[in-house]
Structure formats: structure tokens, C-alpha cells
């Protein structure tokens, strides 16, 4: 089953948003055309690291911060721990890390 045209557009919008936000924060960022379908390493590239972009209508509530939390740390069985946090906060941390190098 193929994804519809609007679904692809929404995915591309997320990619463009992520790259634009990174560039606004002074990071080197590129949108890899057609996402992972054409570029095997990922959808976008920020500071020589590749990232996938996933846009969904509904996100599991347990992945979203509650109360005054900044992010959510989670882990699956036999998988490494991960963190879900706002993209702007991640880019701020990445900016600070690249300035130290």
C-alpha cells in the first residue's frame, strides 16, 4: 500500500522544518532529497550526523513529557536507553557541544 501524496508532503514539511531550525541555531544542516528512500543514511543531516524524520498523527502519550519534565527517557527490552525531548532543546545542546570542539 502506497502512502498518499499529502502524507509525503507532511513528511517533507517536517524535514524542512528540522533543517531550518538547525540552520537558525547556527548548525550545519542539509535535507537529503526524498528522505531515506533515496539516501540510505537518513532523512536529514545535522553536523555530519544523520537523523530520520517520522511524522505521525498520534504519538503515544508516554513519549510526551508530563508535569514540568523537559524530556522522557525510555528503553525497550535489550535496547539502548533513548530520550524524547523538544527538537529546539536538542539543537541547543548540539550547538553547545559543537562550540566546545
Buried (B, 14 or more C-beta within 10 A) or exposed (E): EEEEEEEBEBBBEBBEBBBEBBBEBEBEBBBBEEBBEEBEEBBBBBBEEBBEBEEEEEEEEEEEEEEEEEBBEEEEEEEEEEEBBEBEEBBEEBBEEBEEE
